[in-house]
Amino acid sequence: MPRRVAVTEVNHWHSSFDAAYLQVLRDLDVDIVGVSDADAALAEDRARRFDSRAYTDYRAMIDETKPDFVVALGRHIDMPAIARFLIEADIPFMMEKPMGTTAEDVNALADLAEARGAWAAVPFPNRLLPWAVRAKAMIEAGEFGQISHVVMRLIRPTMQRYVEWDSPWMWDRELAGGGALLNLGGHGMDLARMLMGPDVSVATAVISNRVHQAQVEDYALATLRNGDGALIHVEVGYTWPTWPANESDLEFKVAGEKAALRVVPGGLQVIAPGRDDRYPGAASAAGNYPPLISDMLERAGRGDPPAITARDCANAMQLVHDAYRLAGRQ
C-alpha cells in the first residue's frame, strides 16, 4: 500500500466531513505528506488537525513532497486542471466526482487517462451498498424476471451545510457546475449503468431550486430507460429538513416480474410469491469510504487497475448532462 499520500484543495467538504478523507487516511496509518488549498488559512487548519504540511499551490506540494498517491479534491471547476497535472506527472490518484463541471471536460480527462495509462480512480461508494451488491447478483441470476423499475432516492439536508463545511462555492453554478443533480445524481447514474447495463439513457428530467432559491438546483428527478425498457428513477435533493442532524431520505428498490428487493429499516427485504426474506445491511453509503479508499491504495500498490475509473465518472456525467438538457437548463 502506498504510504505517502497528499491531498489537494481541502476546500472540498469531503476532506473533513461526510467522507472525511483526511480522517480515513489517518486511520489507515498512512503519512499525509501535504495538504493544499489556495486559502492559506484553510490549508493550515487541515494541516494542523491532521499532522501534515500546508501548501497554497498543489503543484508545488506535489513537486516537493513526491507522494506515492494523491487524494484529489477541490472546487468542481478546478478539478480538470488538477487531474491533468496528476495524469501528466504519472502519479496514481483518486479524484472525487464529478471531475469537472461539464461532460465534455470529464470525457476529455478519461480519454487522456486511458491514452497515458494513468492510474485514475473515482469513488462511487454506493456501489458497495448491500442493496446494490445483492441487486446486481439477483439481476445476473435472473431472479427478478422482467424488471419493471428501479428507484434510487437520495435527499440530503440543506445546502447550508456546504457553507458550514467550508465549501460555500457549492452555491455558485460557475464554480460547482450544478447542484443536486450534478453532485448527488452522479451516484444514481453510475448505479443505473452498473445494474442495468451501458445502454441506459435519460428519458425525462426536471429540476427545481424552489427551497433555497440558489443559482443551482436543490431538487431533481430523472427517469432513465435501458434497452429492455426497464425504467430507473433517480431522485436527489438538498431538501430533507433534518439539519443539523446529518440525516437523509433514502430509498433503493428493484421491482420485477418475479421478485422485488428494497431497503427497509434495519436491512433489506426480498419479496416474492411465498417469500419474505430479510437481510442485514446499511442503507447509507457513509461507512463505505474507508474500505473504498483502502481498496484503492492496495490496488495502486499492487499495480492493479482501479475498480472505478475516470471513464466510469465520464459515463455518469454524460447522463447528468443529458438530464440537464431534457430539464431545459441552458
N, C-alpha and C positions, 0 to 999 in steps of 0.2 A: 504494500500500500504506500502511495506517496506520503511522505512525512512533512514536507514543507509546502504549505498552502497559502496563497494570497487571495484577498477578497477585494474586488473593485467596487467603487461607488456605493458606499454603505448608506446613501440617502434612500435606497430601496428598503421598504419596511421589512422585507424578509431577512434582512441582515440580522435583526434583533427581535422581531416579532413574528407571530404565526410560525412560519418555517424555522425561524431563528437559526440561520445557518452558522453564525459565529458560535452559538452555544453548542450546536451539533458537532462542529469541528473540535471544540474544546473537549466535549465528552468522548470523542474518538481519539483524544490524546495526540492530535497532530500539532505541529508547530505553525501557528498563524504568523507568518513572517512579515506580513504587512497588510494594512487596510488603507484604501484610498477614498477620497472624496474631494470634490472641488471646494466644498465647505470645510475649511480647516478645523473649525470647532467641532463639527460633527465627526470628522475623521479622528481627531484627538480623543473625543469621548469614547468612540468604539475601541480605539487602540488601548486606552486606559482600562476599559472594562474587560477586555479580552487579552490582555498581556501581549500586545502587538506593537507595531510601529506605524505611525500615521504618515500618509503622503497625500499631497494635493493633486498629484499627477499620476495616474495609473501606469503610464508608460515608464516614468522614472522608477516607480515601485518595482515593476517587472524587471527592468534592466538592472536594478541594484540588488534585489533580493533573489533573483533567479529561482523562482518557485518550481516545484515539481508538478503543481496542479493549481488551477485558478477557479474560484467560485466567482463568476462574473455577474454582477448586479449593476443597477443604475437606472436612470430615467429611460423610459422606452425609446425616446428619440436618440439617446446616446448609445444604445446597445449595438447597432450595426458597426459603428466605428470601433468599439471595444472588441467585438467579435473578430472583425477583420484583422486588427492588430494581433490578437492571440493566434489566429489561424496562420498568419504570415510569420509569426515568431515560433511556430511549431510547438506550442505549449498545450498540453491537454487541459481542457476546461469544461465546466458546466455553466451554461447561461440560463438564467430564468426566462421563461416565456414572457412576452411574445417575441423577443429578439429584435423587435423593431416596431414601427408604427404602421407599416404597410405590408401587404402580402408580397409585393414586388421586392422590397428590401430583404425580407426573410427568405424568399426563394433564391435571391442572389447569394445570400450567405450560405445556404445549403449547397448551391452549385459550387461555390468556392471551397467549402469544406470537403466536398467529395473530390473535387479536382486536385486538391492538395493532400488528400488522405489525412485530413486533420481529425484529431480526437475531440469531437464536439458533442456534448450531451445536453439534454434538456430535461428538467424534472416535471413529469406528469404523475404526481403521487396517487391520483385517483385510479390509475391502472392497478395499484396494489390493494384496492378496497376488496374485502371479502366478497362483496356483491359482484364486482367486476370479474374477479377470478372465477367465481362459480358460474356466472352468466356465460363467460367465454367457454368454459368446459361443457356446459349444458347445450350451448348452441352447436359446438363441434360434434357433440354426441347425438344431435337431433332430438333432444328431449322436449323442446318446445313445439315441434312440428312447424307449421307455418306461423311465423311471428307476426302479430298484429301491430304492436307498437312498443317502443322503448321510451321511458320517461327518465330524464335526469334533471332534477331541480336543485339549484344551489343559490339560496338567497341569503346574503351576508348582511351584517349590521351596517349602519350608517357610513356614508363616505367621510364623515368627520373623523373616523378613526385614522384615516391617512394623514390628516393634519397632526393628530396626537402621536402618530408613529413616525414623524419627521419626513413624510412624503407628501407635502401639500401639492406637489406638481401633478398628482393624480387627478386634480380638478381641472387641469389645463389640457384641452384637447390637443394642442400642438405638441406638448411635451409627452403626454400619455398615449396619444393616438386614438383613444376612445375610452369608454367606461366599462360597465359591467360585461358587455358583450365581448369586448377585446380581452379583458383581464380574466374574467371567470369563464366566459363562453368557450375559450380555447380548451379547457378541460373537457367540456362536453363534446366538442367537435372531435377531439382526439379519441375519446371513448367511443364515439359513434363509429369511427373508422376501425378501431380495434375490434369492436364487437360485430359490426355489420358489414365490414369489408370496405375496400377502397372506392367502390362505385357509389359512395354516398354523395348526395347533392342537396343543396338547400332549396326547399320548395316555397316557403313563406317566411317572413320575419317582420317583427315590429319592435320598435324601441321607444322609450319614454324617459323624460327627465322631470317628471311631474313632482316628485317628492323633494328633490334637492335643488331644482331649477339651476343646474350646473351646465357648463359647456358640454359635458359628456353625459351619456345616458346612465340612469340609475336602475333601469329595468329593461330586460329584453327577453323576447320569446321567439325562438326559431324552430321551424319544423323542417326536418330533413327526410329524405326518402332514399332507400337503397335500390339496387337494380331489381330486386324481387318485389318491391312495392311496400315493404315494411316502413312505417313512419317512426321517426325519432324526434322527440320533443326535448329541446334544450332550453331551459328556463333559468335565468340568472338575474341577480339584482343586488342592490345595496339598500334594501328597504325593510329588513327584518328588525322590528322595534325592540331590540334587546340591549343595546349599548348602555352602560359599559360592559355588561356581560357579553363576552365574545361568543355568542351562540348563533346558530344558523337554522334555516328551514331547509331540510334535506328530503329529497325523495328520489329513490332509484328503483326502477321496475322494468322487467321484461314480461310482456303478456303475449301468450301464443295459443295456438290451437289445442295443444295437449297439456300445457302447464304454464304457470306464472311464477316468477321469482321477484320478491320485493324485500326491501329493507323494512323491518319492523322494530319497535323498541326492544333493545337487547340483542338484536341479531338479524337473521334472515329467515324468510318463510318461503317454502316451495308449496304451491297449491296445485293439485291435480285431482281428477276423479279418484276418490278413495284415499287421498294423500294430503296430509297437512304436516309437513316436516319443518322443524326449527333447527337453526344452526347459529352458533355464536359468531359475532363479528361486528366491528365498529362501523358506523355509518360515515364518520368523518375521516378525511384523509390526513388530518393533522399529525397523527402518530406515524405516518408513513415516511416522513422526511429523513429521519435517522437511518433506517435501513436502505433507503434510496441512495443517500449520499455515500454510505459505507460501500454499497454495491458498485457505485461509480468509481470510487477510489480503488477498489480491488480490481475492477476490470481494467482501469487505466494502468495499474501496477503490473498486471499480468500481460498487458499488451492486447487484451481482448477488445473488440469494438463495443461502444456504448449500447445499452439496451434500448435507449430512446434517443433519437438523433435530431440534428438540426433539420433534417428532411421531414421528420415527424412533426416538428413545430411548424415548418412551412406549409405542410398539408393542412394542419388545423387552422393556420392563419388564412389560407385561401378560402376555407369555408366561412370564417368570420367575415372576410372581405365580401364574399357573396351575400351573406346575410345583411350586411350594411347596405349593399346595393339594393337588395329587394325591399329593405325597410325605407328606402328613399333618402338615405343620408348621402349628401354630396361630399 
